[in-house]
Amino acid sequence: MKARLFIWLCLFSVHPAWAYIPGNQDPTTGGDKDNILKTFFAYAYDALLYGGPIGIAGAVIYYIIHMWGIFQEIRAERKTKNDFITDGIIGASLILLSIWGVNYGLNLMEKV
């Protein structure tokens, strides 16, 4: 009985805050309310605009941790400097290609 009373008291105390919950966010590029495909592309643009740099930041963090791990293995003489240079070049190239891909995708989606 006390638990139910506590739950109702908690719900009653936050009831005025329910009115201030915001609605859905409109896409940044507009979108047409009558055309579902344009609205979908507008939200996809936002997903790429905000999600792309987050993914690239995660890739850069992974790249740094991976290179540090190879550096530690070089110090323990389990890998060579050639492994470090090869992984460094490949990783940096993939990160640059990812940045280019996000920018290219954003340019394509702006024209839709």
N, C-alpha and C positions, 0 to 999 in steps of 0.2 A: 504494500500500500504506500509506504514511504517512497519507494522507488518510482512509482507512477506519479506521485505528487511532485517529486523532484524533476522528472522529465517534463511534466506539464508546466512547471514553473520556469524551467530553462527555455522551453519553446515560447512561452508567453513573454519572457524577457527579451527575446530576440525578434519578436514579431514586427516591431516597427522597422527593423533593418531590412526586412524582406522587400519592402517597396523600393529600395535603392539599388537593387541588383540590376546591373546594366544589361541591355539587350545585345543582340549579335552585332559584331563589328562589320561595317561595310568595307569592301575591298578598297585598297588605295588607288587603284586605277579606274575606279568607277564601276563598270559593269552595268548591264542593262537589266532592269527588273522584269522585262517581258521576254528576254532571251536567256534561257538557262545555260546555253553553251558559252555565251559571253561572260556570264556570271561565273561559270566554272573556270574559265581561263583567267578571269580577274583574281579569283582566289588561288589558282595555281601559281600565278605571278607572285602573289604575296608569299606563298609557301616557299618558292624558290628564292625570293628576295631575302627572307628572314632565315630560312632553313639552310640555304647554301653556305653562307658564311659560318654558320654554327658547325656544319659538317666539315668545312675546310679547317676551322680552328681545331676540331677534334683530330683531324688528320695530321695537322702540324704538331700537336701535342704527342700523338702516337709516334710520329717521325722522330721527334727529339728524344723520346724515351727509348726508341729502338736504336738510335745511333749511340746513345749513352751505353746501352747494353752491349753493343758491338765493341765500343771502346773499352769496356770492362773486360770483355773476352780477349781483346788484343793484349791487354795488360797481363792476363792470366795465360797468355800464349796458346789459346785455343783457336784463335782466328788471326788472319794476317791483315796488314794495312790495305791490301787489295780488296778484301771484303768490305772494309770500311768505305773506301772510295767508291766502289761499285754500288753499294747500297745507298750511299749519299747522293750519287748522281741520279740513280733511278728514282729515289724518293723525292728529291727536289723537282725532277721532271714531272712526276705524277702530281705533285702539289700545284705546280705551275699550270699543268693541263687542266686540273680541276678548277682553278681560278678562271682560266680562259673559258671553260665549259659553262660555268655559272654566268659569266658575263655574256657569252654568246646566247645562252638560253633566255636571259632577261631581254636582250635586244630582239630576239625572235618574238617573244611574248608581248612586247610593247606594241608590235605592229598588228597584233590580232585584234 
